[in-house]
Amino acid sequence: QVQLVESGGGLVQPGGSLTLSCAASGFAFSSAAMSWYRQAPGKERELVAVIYSPGGYLNYVDSVKGRFTISRDNAQNTVYLQMNSLKPEDTAVYYCNARRGHAYDYWGQGTQVTVPS
């Protein structure tokens, strides 16, 4: 039973910070590339950040570079997204994703992040 459970979403004022967590179980977490995606109303889901195990490769969408940090704790099977200097444009449902080539592609249910204008 594979599970990806996001937590930490909520409402935060512009310029504020929020940390999302994704607790994983049921697969080889340490072998997976872990990502955060987000989807705003009426828009396509976009990749926000990715981290490969054990963390030597990181990448971010341009709009969050310098503000967001992805990290992982393989001992806890958890991936994090630290979000700083939040903007209204960051408002979206944030989804955790686990992928290892063609072997698997798992998704969490998402957590809402709202930054009011």
Protein Blocks (a to p, Z undefined) as FASTA:
>chain_A
ZZdddehiacddehiacddddddehiafklpccddddddehiacddfbdcddehlaccdd
fklgokaccdddfklopacdddehiafklgccddddddehjlbccddebjaddddZZ
